[in-house]
Amino acid sequence: MPSEMPTRPAPAGDEADELLALARRVAAREVRPPAAEEEEAGVFPRETFALLSRTGLLGLPYPTEYGGGDQPYAHYLRVLEELAAARLTVGLGVSVHTLACHALAGFGDAAQRARWLPAMLGGELLGGYCLSEPTAGSDAASLRTRAVRDGDEWVITGTKAWITHGGIADFYTVLARTGEEGPGGISAFLVPGDAPGLTAAKPERKMGMGGSPTAQLHFDGVRVEDGRRLGELGRGLSIALAALDAGRLGIAACAVGLARAALEEATAFVVRRRQFGRPISDFQGTRFLLADLATGIEAGRALLFSAARLKDAGLPFTAEAAMAKLFCTDHAMRVTVDAVQLMGGYGYSADYPAERYLREAKVLQIVEGTNQIQRLVIARQLLDGACAGD
């Protein structure tokens, strides 16, 4: 099986600063202004993703020879934080797209990469990632979608659930059973979004992220050539887990961005809002709460980038990715709840973004493995290390 592509050393400070400045300009001018209105109306910002592709922000952690940005993961995550702070639908969408490209970029052969990766990274295409099923969420090894060999093709039948960009993606990375029950009988496939037999159900009705469609996908005898099978036969679950390690860093970065946006909103409000003859920012209770929230955001960012540096160095980072996802998403939930509380009735009003941030924060504790699963991953890594030392 081809190994994951190595990442290059961090670029010079000027280059990294320019990249971050570009992300901030795009976020401020294109992403943030329509966010509230489009989220309420359930409008997916497809043109925004096309713009990100044209500006080189949609394929940052992948090699330039395939149309990517050849950036260290740490710098990609900084960009992701900026996008998520402006609108979570966009930040999370970029993270999902990056996840959808991971199997091909990391485990596809040279011919597969050359054939499909440039269009996925720089061709204004959008990806989806198909692992979860109606009866297989946290227990990914129990998935039932099956791919059966028929000559030079595979026939895929089954249902995938909770698919971000379901029904609108141009391609999907799909995990399907090709062998026996259990983790060893799963393989990965690259499926075109317009493949005959592939249909999407009506998007789910969610408490937040109305602009990001999430839907079941039905595979009714979908045929794909054997050349679209990624990696070794039966090794799909290990490919999926490797992708999830990286994807959890993306979710953590989105959580940091969302928490930062909520804190900035609450901070600006308490400076303006006057009670008992002075701004409520003068009260010690308000100041202490803001200090705790800000400290947690910085601690989460430090944990996130510590894990990213391990990834960029080619070192194991499974436990660290789980820790970053756990801490950053739990803290984002706390920040958004407290931001609404600091703003009182105004925080509860849809005229301000704080209530939307709160509703959006909840999903980050669920996607890419629930935070209960993160605790299991962390504990397993700790205990495996302890047993190895005996």
Secondary structure, 3 states (H helix, E strand, C coil): CCCCCCCCCCCCHHHHHHHHHHHHHHHHHHHCCCHHHHHHHCCCCHHHHHHHHHCCCCCCCCCHHHCCCCCCHHHHHHHHHHHHHHCHHHHHHHHHHHHHHHHHHHHCCHHHHHHHHHHHHHCCCCEEEECCECCECCCHHHCCCEEEEECCEEEEEEEEEEEECCCCCCEEEEEEECCCCCHHHEEEEEEECCCCCEEECCCCCCCCCCCCCEEEEEEEEEEEEHHHEECCCCEHHHHHHHHHHHHHHHHHHHHHHHHHHHHHHHHHHHHHCEECCEEHHHCHHHHHHHHHHHHHHHHHHHHHHHHHHHHHCCCCCHHHHHHHHHHHHHHHHHHHHHHHHHHCHHHHCCCCCHHHHHHHHHHHCCCCCCHHHHHHHHHHHHHHHHHHCC
